[in-house]
Amino acid sequence: MNLHPADGWCRLPAAGRAGCWCAALLLTLLAAGSPFRGEPPPVGGADFTPQWRRLLALSRQSEPLALPDAAPFSALNLQAAGVTLVSWQPDGKGGELLLESDWRSIPPLFALLARSGAAIPAFSIAPQDGTLAVSLRLEMDDEG
């Protein structure tokens, strides 16, 4: 009985065939001189070392970013122009806040909440009688 080489290949387990393919690929890469050796060619023939040194010196000179102090959260502080407090239901480390607002007041509202250390895991905004009904789920960070 004379077997064709393909019959032997097909009888190998899948792991054996995969190993043969990996070995063949590795040998091909080694024979090609491995394109992963050596230094990469400079982009456009330019040497960026002086620029990196200047950037490093600038980063050492820069002042650390000073963040404004966090104001403690109070639902009464939200009574800003264009925002009306409807209800505040505190629970544990957060609560549910319901407001009426116009579009222009929403970004400053989120900025105020961020400064006070309040996380907003969920919110919704819906039109209601010419204004927007804003529902916010707040979680307070009690560190410090």
C-alpha positions as CSV (number, residue, x, y, z in Angstrom):
1,M,0.0,0.0,0.0
2,N,1.5,3.3,-1.2
3,L,0.3,6.4,0.8
4,H,0.3,9.8,-0.7
5,P,2.1,12.5,1.5
6,A,-1.1,14.4,1.9
7,D,-2.7,11.4,3.6
8,G,0.0,11.5,6.3
9,W,-0.4,15.3,6.8
10,C,-4.2,14.9,7.2
11,R,-3.7,12.1,9.7
12,L,-1.6,14.4,12.0
13,P,-3.5,15.9,15.0
14,A,-4.4,19.6,14.7
15,A,-1.8,20.5,17.2
16,G,0.9,18.7,15.2
17,R,-0.1,20.5,12.0
18,A,-0.1,23.9,13.8
19,G,3.3,23.2,15.2
20,C,4.6,22.3,11.7
21,W,3.2,25.6,10.3
22,C,4.8,27.6,13.2
23,A,8.2,25.9,12.6
24,A,8.0,26.6,8.9
25,L,7.2,30.2,9.5
26,L,10.0,30.6,12.0
27,L,12.5,29.1,9.7
28,T,11.4,31.3,6.8
29,L,11.8,34.4,9.0
30,L,15.3,33.3,10.1
31,A,16.3,32.6,6.5
32,A,15.1,36.0,5.4
33,G,17.4,37.8,7.8
34,S,14.8,38.8,10.3
35,P,13.5,42.3,9.6
36,F,13.3,42.9,13.4
37,R,17.1,43.2,13.8
38,G,19.0,46.5,13.9
39,E,17.8,50.1,14.4
40,P,14.8,51.4,12.6
41,P,15.7,53.9,9.9
42,P,15.3,57.6,10.9
43,V,12.1,59.2,9.7
44,G,12.9,61.3,6.7
45,G,16.6,61.0,7.5
46,A,16.2,63.5,10.4
47,D,17.8,63.1,13.8
48,F,15.3,64.0,16.5
49,T,17.7,63.8,19.5
50,P,18.1,67.6,19.8
51,Q,14.4,68.1,19.7
52,W,13.8,65.5,22.4
53,R,16.4,67.2,24.6
54,R,14.7,70.5,24.2
55,L,11.3,69.0,25.1
56,L,12.7,67.2,28.1
57,A,14.2,70.5,29.4
58,L,10.9,72.3,28.8
59,S,9.0,69.6,30.7
60,R,11.4,70.0,33.7
61,Q,10.8,73.7,33.7
62,S,7.0,73.6,33.7
63,E,5.1,74.2,36.9
64,P,2.8,71.5,38.2
65,L,-0.8,72.1,37.4
66,A,-2.6,73.7,40.3
67,L,-6.2,72.5,40.5
68,P,-8.8,74.7,42.2
69,D,-9.9,73.6,45.7
70,A,-13.0,71.5,45.7
71,A,-16.1,73.2,47.2
72,P,-18.2,71.0,49.3
73,F,-21.4,69.9,47.6
74,S,-24.7,71.5,48.6
75,A,-27.9,71.1,46.6
76,L,-28.7,74.7,47.4
77,N,-25.6,75.9,45.6
78,L,-27.2,74.7,42.3
79,Q,-29.7,77.6,42.3
80,A,-27.8,79.4,39.6
81,A,-29.1,81.3,36.7
82,G,-31.2,79.1,34.5
83,V,-31.2,76.1,37.0
84,T,-34.1,75.5,39.5
85,L,-33.9,72.8,42.2
86,V,-37.0,70.6,42.1
87,S,-35.9,68.0,44.6
88,W,-32.9,66.5,46.3
89,Q,-33.2,63.0,47.8
90,P,-29.9,62.2,49.7
91,D,-29.1,58.5,50.4
92,G,-25.8,57.3,51.9
93,K,-22.9,58.7,49.9
94,G,-25.0,60.3,47.2
95,G,-28.6,60.9,46.1
96,E,-31.0,61.8,43.3
97,L,-31.1,65.4,42.1
98,L,-34.0,66.7,40.0
99,L,-33.6,70.1,38.3
100,E,-35.3,72.3,35.7
101,S,-32.8,74.0,33.4
102,D,-32.2,75.4,30.0
103,W,-29.5,74.1,27.6
104,R,-27.0,76.9,28.3
105,S,-26.9,76.1,32.0
106,I,-26.2,72.4,31.7
107,P,-22.4,72.6,31.0
108,P,-21.7,74.9,34.0
109,L,-23.9,72.6,36.1
110,F,-21.7,69.6,35.3
111,A,-18.5,71.8,35.9
112,L,-19.9,72.8,39.3
113,L,-20.6,69.2,40.3
114,A,-17.1,68.1,39.1
115,R,-15.5,70.8,41.3
116,S,-17.5,69.7,44.3
117,G,-16.2,66.1,43.9
118,A,-19.6,64.6,42.9
119,A,-19.5,61.7,40.5
120,I,-22.4,61.3,38.1
121,P,-22.9,57.6,37.2
122,A,-26.3,58.3,35.6
123,F,-28.3,61.2,34.3
124,S,-31.1,62.0,32.0
125,I,-32.3,65.2,30.3
126,A,-35.8,65.4,28.9
127,P,-37.9,68.3,27.5
128,Q,-40.7,69.5,29.9
129,D,-43.0,72.5,29.5
130,G,-40.5,74.7,27.7
131,T,-37.6,73.8,29.9
132,L,-35.5,70.7,30.5
133,A,-36.0,68.2,33.3
134,V,-32.6,67.1,34.5
135,S,-32.3,64.0,36.6
136,L,-28.9,63.3,38.1
137,R,-27.7,60.3,40.2
138,L,-24.8,61.6,42.3
139,E,-22.1,59.8,44.3
140,M,-20.0,61.8,46.7
141,D,-16.3,61.3,47.3
142,D,-15.8,61.6,51.0
143,E,-12.0,61.5,51.1
144,G,-10.4,64.2,53.1
